Amino acid sequence: MGNLLAAIDSWDRAVVNLLQNDLGNQALRAVMEALSSFPLWMVPLLLAWLALLVFGGPRGRAAAVLIMPLLLLSDVGTAKVLKPLFGRPRPLGHGGLAFPSVHAANSFAVAALVWHFFRNLPLRIATVCLAGAIAFSRVYIGVHYPSDVVAGALVGIADAAIVIGLYYLLRPTLERHAPLLFPSTLSSD
């Protein structure tokens, strides 16, 4: 096991060094920093969330409501439980902890939720590609190793599976007691 971890660490460092030294580019770096910037995404995310809530039909409304507990689980679980548990420092002397990536966990959690609730293949693919681009941006700007974002993506997908599973377990109760937020989706499953 020690050899495997050493090999992963060596590979992680080589990829970060390659991106920082050989493939680094100022224009691409600006794009990657924009992808990593939560404040930049705040308004488009809120508009998309409101559109889902108002115009998304039963599936869209359920997805919009589930995004809140999903992001809470993903963000807090990753940042407050997993990062301190593993204690891996960020590359290149950036402060804080790296493993797993919260950005990757959150973006892949939302992508998994979208993949589950929406049948529109272009939307599904676009969401996964955006999540992948956000995760890659974290490695490109040097604040995460590749294994940090892979682990974060897996954590986010697992978080989405938990929230979706709980939704289906509790769906009859939610539909009965909060029909405005959780209208019956039985006809659209």
C-alpha positions as CSV (number, residue, x, y, z in Angstrom):
1,M,0.0,0.0,0.0
2,G,2.9,2.3,0.8
3,N,4.3,1.9,-2.8
4,L,0.9,2.7,-4.3
5,L,0.5,5.9,-2.2
6,A,4.1,6.9,-3.1
7,A,3.4,6.3,-6.8
8,I,0.2,8.4,-6.6
9,D,2.0,11.2,-4.8
10,S,4.8,11.2,-7.4
11,W,2.3,11.3,-10.2
12,D,0.4,14.1,-8.5
13,R,3.5,16.2,-8.1
14,A,4.6,15.6,-11.7
15,V,1.3,16.7,-13.1
16,V,1.2,19.9,-11.0
17,N,4.8,20.7,-12.0
18,L,4.0,20.0,-15.7
19,L,1.0,22.4,-15.6
20,Q,2.8,25.1,-13.7
21,N,6.1,25.0,-15.5
22,D,5.7,23.5,-19.0
23,L,2.1,24.1,-20.0
24,G,1.4,27.2,-18.0
25,N,-0.2,30.0,-20.0
26,Q,-1.5,33.4,-18.7
27,A,-4.7,33.5,-20.8
28,L,-5.6,29.9,-19.8
29,R,-4.7,30.6,-16.2
30,A,-7.2,33.5,-16.2
31,V,-9.9,31.2,-17.5
32,M,-9.1,28.5,-14.9
33,E,-9.1,31.1,-12.1
34,A,-12.6,32.2,-13.3
35,L,-13.8,28.6,-13.2
36,S,-12.5,28.3,-9.7
37,S,-14.1,31.6,-8.5
38,F,-17.3,31.0,-6.6
39,P,-18.4,34.7,-6.4
40,L,-18.2,34.8,-10.3
41,W,-20.7,31.9,-10.4
42,M,-23.1,33.2,-7.7
43,V,-25.5,35.1,-10.0
44,P,-25.7,32.5,-12.8
45,L,-26.2,29.7,-10.2
46,L,-28.9,31.6,-8.4
47,L,-30.7,32.3,-11.7
48,A,-30.4,28.6,-12.8
49,W,-31.7,27.5,-9.4
50,L,-34.7,29.9,-9.6
51,A,-35.5,28.7,-13.1
52,L,-35.5,25.1,-11.9
53,L,-37.7,26.0,-9.0
54,V,-40.2,28.0,-11.1
55,F,-40.1,26.4,-14.5
56,G,-38.5,23.0,-14.0
57,G,-41.7,21.0,-13.4
58,P,-41.9,18.3,-10.7
59,R,-38.4,16.9,-11.5
60,G,-36.8,20.3,-11.7
61,R,-38.5,21.5,-8.5
62,A,-37.4,18.4,-6.6
63,A,-33.8,18.8,-8.0
64,A,-33.8,22.5,-7.0
65,V,-34.9,21.7,-3.5
66,L,-32.4,18.9,-3.1
67,I,-29.5,21.0,-4.2
68,M,-29.5,22.8,-0.8
69,P,-29.1,19.7,1.4
70,L,-26.8,18.1,-1.2
71,L,-24.4,21.1,-1.2
72,L,-24.5,21.3,2.6
73,L,-23.6,17.6,2.9
74,S,-20.9,17.9,0.2
75,D,-19.4,21.1,1.3
76,V,-19.4,20.7,5.0
77,G,-18.6,16.9,4.9
78,T,-15.7,17.5,2.7
79,A,-14.3,20.7,4.2
80,K,-15.0,20.0,7.9
81,V,-14.7,16.2,8.1
82,L,-12.6,14.7,5.3
83,K,-10.0,17.4,4.8
84,P,-9.0,17.5,8.5
85,L,-9.1,13.7,8.6
86,F,-6.6,13.3,5.8
87,G,-4.6,16.5,6.6
88,R,-2.9,16.7,3.2
89,P,-1.3,20.1,2.5
90,R,-2.0,21.9,-0.7
91,P,0.7,21.9,-3.4
92,L,3.1,24.8,-4.1
93,G,3.0,26.2,-0.6
94,H,-0.7,27.3,-0.9
95,G,-2.2,27.4,2.6
96,G,-4.9,25.1,3.8
97,L,-5.7,21.4,3.2
98,A,-6.1,19.8,-0.2
99,F,-7.6,16.3,0.1
100,P,-10.3,15.9,-1.1
101,S,-11.2,19.0,-3.2
102,V,-14.4,20.7,-2.1
103,H,-14.8,22.4,-5.5
104,A,-14.7,19.0,-7.2
105,A,-17.0,17.4,-4.6
106,N,-19.6,20.2,-4.9
107,S,-19.5,20.4,-8.7
108,F,-19.7,16.6,-9.2
109,A,-22.5,16.4,-6.6
110,V,-24.6,18.8,-8.6
111,A,-23.7,17.1,-11.9
112,A,-24.8,13.7,-10.5
113,L,-28.1,15.3,-9.3
114,V,-28.7,16.8,-12.7
115,W,-27.8,13.5,-14.4
116,H,-30.4,11.7,-12.2
117,F,-33.3,14.1,-12.5
118,F,-33.0,15.3,-16.1
119,R,-33.2,13.1,-19.3
120,N,-31.8,15.8,-21.6
121,L,-28.5,14.3,-22.7
122,P,-26.9,17.6,-23.8
123,L,-27.7,19.1,-20.4
124,R,-26.3,16.1,-18.6
125,I,-23.1,16.1,-20.7
126,A,-22.7,19.9,-20.3
127,T,-23.0,19.6,-16.5
128,V,-20.5,16.8,-16.3
129,C,-18.1,18.7,-18.5
130,L,-18.5,21.9,-16.4
131,A,-17.8,19.9,-13.3
132,G,-14.7,18.4,-14.9
133,A,-13.5,21.8,-16.0
134,I,-13.9,23.2,-12.5
135,A,-12.0,20.2,-11.0
136,F,-9.3,20.6,-13.6
137,S,-9.0,24.3,-12.9
138,R,-8.1,23.5,-9.3
139,V,-5.1,21.5,-10.5
140,Y,-4.2,23.9,-13.2
141,I,-4.0,26.9,-10.8
142,G,-1.9,24.8,-8.4
143,V,-4.1,24.5,-5.4
144,H,-4.9,20.8,-5.7
145,Y,-3.2,17.6,-6.9
146,P,-5.0,15.4,-9.4
147,S,-5.9,12.8,-6.8
148,D,-7.5,15.6,-4.7
149,V,-10.0,16.4,-7.4
150,V,-10.6,12.7,-8.4
151,A,-11.4,11.9,-4.7
152,G,-13.5,15.1,-4.5
153,A,-15.5,14.0,-7.6
154,L,-16.1,10.6,-6.1
155,V,-17.2,12.1,-2.7
156,G,-19.6,14.4,-4.6
157,I,-21.1,11.6,-6.5
158,A,-21.5,9.5,-3.3
159,D,-23.1,12.5,-1.6
160,A,-25.6,12.9,-4.5
161,A,-26.4,9.1,-4.2
162,I,-27.1,9.6,-0.5
163,V,-29.4,12.6,-1.0
164,I,-31.2,11.0,-3.9
165,G,-31.7,7.8,-1.9
166,L,-33.0,9.7,1.0
167,Y,-35.4,11.6,-1.3
168,Y,-36.8,8.4,-2.6
169,L,-37.1,6.9,0.8
170,L,-38.9,10.0,2.1
171,R,-40.7,11.0,-1.1
172,P,-44.2,9.9,-0.1
173,T,-44.0,12.0,3.1
174,L,-42.4,15.0,1.3
175,E,-45.1,14.9,-1.4
176,R,-47.9,14.7,1.2
177,H,-46.6,17.4,3.6
178,A,-44.8,19.8,1.2
179,P,-46.6,19.4,-2.2
180,L,-45.6,22.9,-3.4
181,L,-41.9,22.0,-3.1
182,F,-42.3,18.3,-3.8
183,P,-45.1,17.7,-6.2
184,S,-45.8,14.2,-7.2
185,T,-43.2,13.0,-9.7
186,L,-44.6,9.5,-10.1
187,S,-46.0,10.3,-13.6
188,S,-42.6,11.8,-14.8
189,D,-40.2,9.1,-13.4
